[in-house]
């Protein structure tokens, strides 16, 4: 992958309904930073992880429109990541790797990858391939690809439905967006500032304590599951083992 994208070649943003969420799984931190900086102005929400085990955890949580996956990863290789994902979801996967031989390409496609691109390709070609894969998928991949599952909680960003043990939970728009922001980073601590930024278009007062009020309401509505933990002086974390 060319690591110096030609700024003059940047295509005009082409964003389908909503903002497509991309997960980059690649141990090359410099490359993922460059790609994220290139793709975000094109209308994509981009996140990155740098080893296979973390890639499986983040990808399995769901909520992604497309995953860009390297083959040569620490901890767990890209083929193993892909194999695991295909047991859970048909979320589109584009393999981006320095190993561009026919055998690896065919193996990746046979395992269920939607496209395969060598790192010698330009950032502009990657953008074109991503858009093509998204057009083919139409954004309608499997339920685990759209729903984020954390223990008994299932939250679907498309239908804006939250369920605990299969029972729907009635949430306000602000509560849903706050829960979704936590679920998209399940297992991670999110500060009040980060949460305010992610839900800034809803009925928040713009002060950090407004987050606390909505968290309290969420805890009441989620009931005995108690999935949201307060991390003192840091923020909140959503996880299945919060209790």
C-alpha positions in Angstrom: 0.0 0.0 0.0 1.4 3.3 -1.0 2.0 5.2 2.2 1.9 8.7 0.7 -1.6 9.1 -0.8 -1.8 11.6 -3.7 -3.9 14.4 -2.2 -4.8 15.6 -5.7 -6.2 12.2 -6.5 -8.7 12.2 -3.6 -12.2 11.3 -4.8 -15.2 13.3 -3.8 -16.8 11.8 -0.7 -19.4 9.2 -1.5 -21.4 8.4 1.6 -24.4 6.0 1.6 -27.2 6.4 4.1 -25.4 6.9 7.5 -21.7 6.8 7.9 -20.0 3.5 7.0 -17.9 2.2 9.8 -14.6 0.6 8.9 -12.3 -1.5 11.1 -8.6 -1.7 10.1 -6.8 -4.8 11.5 -3.1 -4.3 10.7 0.0 -4.2 12.9 1.5 -1.4 10.8 0.5 1.6 13.0 1.9 4.2 10.6 0.0 2.7 7.7 -3.3 2.6 9.6 -2.9 6.2 10.7 -2.3 7.3 7.1 -5.3 5.3 5.8 -7.5 6.6 8.6 -6.5 10.2 7.7 -7.2 9.5 4.0 -10.5 7.7 4.5 -12.2 9.9 7.1 -12.6 12.9 4.7 -14.2 10.5 2.3 -17.1 10.0 4.7 -16.0 6.9 6.7 -15.8 6.3 10.4 -12.5 4.5 10.8 -11.0 2.6 13.8 -7.9 0.4 13.9 -6.4 -2.4 16.0 -3.0 -3.9 15.7 -3.0 -7.6 16.5 -5.2 -10.6 15.5 -6.6 -11.3 19.0 -7.8 -7.8 19.5 -9.1 -7.8 15.9 -11.3 -10.8 16.6 -12.6 -9.2 19.8 -13.5 -5.8 18.2 -14.8 -7.3 14.9 -16.9 -9.9 16.8 -18.7 -7.1 18.7 -20.4 -6.2 15.4 -21.5 -2.8 14.1 -19.0 -2.7 11.3 -19.8 -2.1 7.6 -16.5 -3.4 6.3 -13.3 -4.8 7.8 -9.9 -4.3 6.2 -7.7 -7.2 7.3 -3.9 -7.8 7.1 -2.6 -11.4 6.9 0.6 -11.1 8.8 -0.5 -10.2 12.3 0.9 -10.8 15.8 -0.9 -13.2 18.2 -3.4 -14.5 15.6 -2.8 -14.4 11.8 -5.3 -12.9 9.3 -6.5 -16.2 8.0 -7.5 -17.3 11.5 -9.2 -13.9 12.1 -11.2 -14.3 8.9 -12.1 -17.9 9.7 -13.4 -16.9 13.1 -15.4 -14.0 11.7 -17.1 -16.2 9.1 -18.5 -18.3 11.9 -20.3 -15.2 13.3 -21.1 -12.9 10.4 -21.0 -12.1 6.7 -19.7 -8.6 7.3 -17.6 -7.7 4.2 -13.9 -8.3 4.6 -11.2 -6.8 2.3 -7.8 -8.4 2.7 -4.9 -5.9 2.4 -1.6 -7.6 2.7 2.1 -7.6 1.6 1.6 -11.3 0.8 0.2 -10.9 -2.7 0.8 -14.4 -4.1 -1.9 -16.3 -5.9 -2.1 -19.0 -3.2 -2.7 -16.5 -0.4 -5.2 -14.6 -2.5 -7.2 -17.7 -3.5 -7.1 -19.0 0.1 -8.4 -15.7 1.4 -11.2 -15.6 -1.2 -12.1 -19.2 -0.6 -12.4 -18.5 3.2 -14.9 -15.8 2.5 -13.0 -12.6 1.9 -14.9 -10.2 -0.4 -11.8 -8.7 -2.0 -8.0 -9.0 -1.8 -5.6 -6.1 -2.4 -1.7 -6.0 -2.1 -0.2 -3.2 -0.1 1.6 -2.0 -3.2 -1.8 -0.7 -4.4 -2.5 3.0 -4.0 -4.8 4.5 -1.4 -7.1 5.6 -4.2 -7.5 2.0 -5.4 -8.2 0.9 -1.9 -10.9 3.6 -1.6 -12.4 2.4 -4.9 -12.4 -1.3 -3.8 -14.0 -0.4 -0.4 -16.8 1.5 -2.2 -17.3 -1.4 -4.6 -17.6 -4.0 -1.8 -20.0 -1.8 0.1 -22.1 -1.4 -3.0 -22.2 -5.1 -3.6 -23.1 -5.8 0.1 -25.7 -3.1 0.1 -25.1 -2.8 3.9 -27.3 -5.9 4.4 -24.9 -8.3 6.1 -25.8 -10.8 8.8 -27.5 -10.0 12.0 -24.3 -10.2 14.0 -22.8 -7.8 11.6 -25.4 -5.1 12.4 -26.2 -6.0 16.0 -23.7 -5.5 18.8 -24.0 -8.2 21.4 -22.6 -7.7 25.0 -23.7 -10.5 27.3 -27.5 -10.4 27.5 -27.6 -7.0 25.6 -28.2 -6.8 21.9 -28.2 -3.3 20.3 -29.0 -2.8 16.6 -27.9 0.6 15.2 -29.9 0.1 12.0 -33.3 -0.6 13.6 -32.4 1.4 16.7 -33.6 -1.4 19.0 -32.0 -2.6 22.2 -32.9 -5.9 23.9 -31.9 -7.6 27.1 -32.4 -11.3 27.1 -34.5 -10.9 24.0 -36.9 -8.4 25.6 -37.1 -4.9 24.1 -35.9 -2.0 26.2 -37.6 1.4 25.7 -35.0 4.1 25.4 -35.1 7.8 24.5 -33.0 8.8 21.5 -30.3 10.2 23.7 -30.2 7.0 25.9 -30.0 4.8 22.8 -27.1 6.8 21.3 -25.3 6.8 24.6 -25.7 3.0 25.0 -24.6 2.5 21.4 -21.5 4.6 21.9 -20.6 2.4 24.9 -21.4 -0.8 23.1 -19.2 0.1 20.1 -16.3 0.3 22.5 -17.4 -2.6 24.8 -14.8 -3.5 27.4 -13.1 -0.1 27.1 -13.4 2.8 29.4 -15.0 5.9 27.8 -14.6 9.2 29.4 -17.5 11.7 29.7 -15.8 13.9 27.2 -15.6 11.1 24.7 -19.2 10.2 25.2 -20.4 13.8 24.9 -18.5 14.0 21.6 -20.1 10.9 20.2 -23.7 11.9 21.2 -23.4 15.6 20.7 -26.3 15.8 18.3 -28.8 14.6 20.9 -30.5 16.3 23.8 -27.4 16.7 26.0 -26.8 19.9 27.9 -23.1 19.9 26.8 -21.8 19.4 30.3 -20.3 16.2 31.6 -22.8 15.7 34.4 -25.6 15.3 31.8 -23.9 12.0 30.9 -24.3 10.8 34.5 -28.0 11.5 34.4 -28.5 9.4 31.3 -26.3 6.6 32.6 -28.5 6.4 35.7 -31.6 6.1 33.5 -29.9 3.4 31.4 -29.0 1.4 34.5 -32.6 1.5 35.6 -33.9 0.4 32.2 -31.3 -2.4 31.7 -32.4 -3.9 35.0 -30.5 -6.6 36.8 -28.0 -7.1 34.0 -26.0 -4.1 35.3 -23.7 -3.9 32.3 -22.4 -0.4 32.9 -19.6 0.1 35.4 -18.3 3.4 36.7 -14.5 3.6 36.5 -13.5 6.2 39.1 -11.9 9.4 37.7 -12.0 7.9 34.2 -15.6 7.3 32.9 -17.8 4.4 32.1 -17.3 0.9 30.7 -19.9 -1.4 29.2 -19.1 -5.1 29.4 -20.8 -8.4 30.1 -18.8 -8.9 33.4 -19.4 -5.4 34.7 -21.0 -6.7 37.9 
